[in-house]
Amino acid sequence: MNFSRPLILASSSPRRQYLMREAGFQFEVRVPDIDESFPPEMPITKVPNYLAEKKARVFETELQDEIVVTSDTVVILNNKILNKPLDRTEAIEMLSQLSGHTHTVITAVCLLSREKVDCFDDRTDVTFKKLTLEEIEFYVDNYKPFDKAGAYGAQDWIGLVAIQKINGSYFTVMGMPMHLVYLHLKDF
């Protein structure tokens, strides 16, 4: 894609980098160093937007003509956020909770330049089949999903065998709703 302004993708996620490249964008990667906490009273559906904007604001004072692209994904089950698991035990616990249920994935994106900020999100419902403990342990031990919200990647083995239904964008579940990113960058 012939996009004239320089882009900074503020993400260490290989999935987000892959999706941006596949959509034809050229960008520089810079990883923001932030505390990903949020106010405890904040409604959980607002958390991804809050964190995406918080990540973008790290670069606010150093921008010239660039546009910073940041993103944050949360997995919500029973009105509770399942963050990135701290260890094997927590990953197994999260996947056991997701097993046989439908959860919501919200991915927010924030575009920030010197002249404006544009934050938006997309929501997708994902239904997992019932998983055995053996399947969950196999996935955790072989794919080490410790950098993924909800302890899973839709593009990994678990997505191939466990996801029964997706209502919304698959790419939102992967961590970047490209249909919206493309549209918003085009209009930026």
C-alpha positions in Angstrom: 0.0 0.0 0.0 1.3 3.5 -0.8 0.9 5.2 2.5 2.8 8.4 2.6 3.3 9.0 6.3 5.9 7.1 8.3 4.4 4.6 10.7 5.6 3.4 14.1 4.2 0.1 15.2 4.6 0.2 19.0 4.4 -3.5 19.6 6.7 -6.4 20.1 4.0 -8.8 19.0 5.1 -10.9 15.9 1.5 -11.4 15.1 0.7 -7.7 14.9 3.9 -7.1 12.8 2.9 -9.9 10.5 -0.6 -8.5 10.0 0.6 -5.0 9.3 3.1 -6.2 6.8 0.5 -8.4 5.1 -1.8 -5.4 4.8 0.9 -3.6 2.9 2.1 -1.2 5.5 5.7 -0.3 6.0 6.6 0.6 9.6 9.3 0.9 12.2 8.9 -1.1 15.4 9.4 0.6 18.7 8.3 -1.0 21.9 6.8 1.2 24.6 7.9 0.7 28.1 4.8 1.1 30.2 3.1 -0.3 33.2 0.0 -2.0 31.9 -2.1 -1.3 34.9 -5.5 0.4 34.8 -7.8 1.9 37.4 -9.6 -0.9 39.2 -13.0 0.8 38.9 -12.7 1.1 35.1 -15.3 -0.9 33.2 -13.5 -3.9 31.7 -14.7 -3.2 28.2 -12.8 0.2 28.4 -9.5 -1.4 29.4 -8.1 -2.2 26.0 -8.8 1.4 24.7 -7.2 2.8 27.8 -4.1 0.7 27.5 -3.7 1.2 23.7 -3.8 5.0 24.2 -1.5 4.8 27.2 1.0 2.9 25.0 0.7 5.5 22.2 1.2 8.5 24.6 4.7 7.2 25.4 5.8 8.5 22.0 3.8 11.7 21.9 6.6 14.2 22.5 9.0 12.7 20.0 6.7 12.6 17.0 7.3 14.7 13.9 5.3 13.4 10.8 4.9 9.9 12.1 1.8 8.1 13.1 2.1 5.7 16.1 0.0 2.5 16.0 -0.6 0.7 19.3 -2.9 -2.1 20.2 -4.1 -4.0 23.3 -6.1 -7.2 23.5 -8.2 -8.5 26.4 -10.0 -11.8 26.8 -13.2 -11.5 28.9 -14.9 -14.5 30.4 -17.8 -14.1 32.9 -17.1 -10.4 33.2 -13.5 -11.0 34.2 -10.3 -10.1 32.2 -8.0 -13.0 31.5 -4.6 -11.3 31.1 -1.3 -12.9 30.0 -0.6 -15.9 32.3 2.3 -15.5 34.7 3.3 -19.2 34.5 2.3 -22.7 33.4 -0.2 -23.2 36.2 -2.0 -20.0 35.4 -2.1 -20.8 31.7 -3.6 -24.2 32.4 -6.2 -22.6 34.7 -7.2 -20.0 32.1 -7.6 -22.5 29.3 -9.6 -24.8 31.7 -11.9 -21.8 32.3 -12.3 -21.1 28.5 -12.9 -24.8 27.7 -16.5 -25.4 26.6 -17.5 -21.7 26.9 -17.9 -18.6 24.8 -15.7 -15.6 25.7 -15.2 -12.1 24.2 -12.0 -10.8 22.8 -11.7 -7.0 22.5 -8.8 -5.5 20.7 -8.3 -1.8 20.8 -6.1 0.2 18.5 -4.8 3.8 19.0 -3.4 5.9 16.2 -1.6 9.0 17.4 0.1 11.8 15.5 1.1 15.3 16.5 -2.2 16.6 15.3 -4.7 14.0 16.4 -5.5 10.8 18.3 -7.9 8.1 17.0 -8.7 5.2 19.3 -11.2 2.4 18.4 -11.9 -1.2 19.2 -13.5 -4.3 17.8 -15.1 -7.2 19.6 -15.3 -10.9 18.7 -17.0 -13.8 20.5 -15.1 -17.0 20.5 -16.5 -20.4 21.4 -14.1 -23.2 22.5 -15.0 -26.9 22.5 -14.6 -28.8 25.7 -10.8 -29.5 26.1 -9.2 -32.3 28.1 -6.5 -31.5 30.6 -4.1 -33.5 28.4 -4.9 -31.2 25.4 -4.5 -28.1 27.6 -1.2 -29.3 29.0 0.1 -30.3 25.5 -0.7 -26.8 24.2 0.9 -25.0 27.2 4.0 -27.1 27.2 4.6 -27.0 23.5 3.4 -23.5 22.5 4.2 -21.6 25.8 1.4 -19.0 25.4 2.7 -16.8 28.2 2.7 -13.6 26.0 -1.0 -14.0 25.0 -4.1 -12.7 26.6 -6.2 -15.6 27.8 -3.2 -17.9 27.4 -3.9 -18.8 23.7 -3.3 -17.7 20.2 -6.1 -18.4 17.6 -3.4 -19.0 15.0 -1.8 -21.8 17.1 -2.6 -25.5 17.5 -5.3 -24.6 20.2 -7.1 -22.4 17.7 -7.1 -25.1 15.1 -8.5 -27.8 17.4 -10.5 -25.9 20.0 -12.3 -23.0 18.3 -15.7 -24.1 17.3 -17.1 -20.7 16.4 -16.1 -17.1 15.9 -18.6 -14.3 15.7 -16.6 -11.4 14.5 -13.1 -10.8 13.1 -10.5 -13.6 13.4 -7.8 -10.9 13.1 -9.3 -9.1 16.2 -8.7 -12.4 18.1 -5.1 -12.4 16.7 -4.6 -9.0 18.1 -5.1 -6.5 15.3 -8.5 -5.8 13.6 -6.9 -5.0 10.3 -10.2 -4.1 8.5 -10.5 -1.2 10.9 -6.8 -0.3 11.0 -6.8 0.0 7.3 -9.9 2.1 7.2 -8.8 4.5 10.0 -5.3 4.9 8.6 -6.7 5.6 5.1 -8.8 8.4 6.7 -6.1 9.7 9.0 
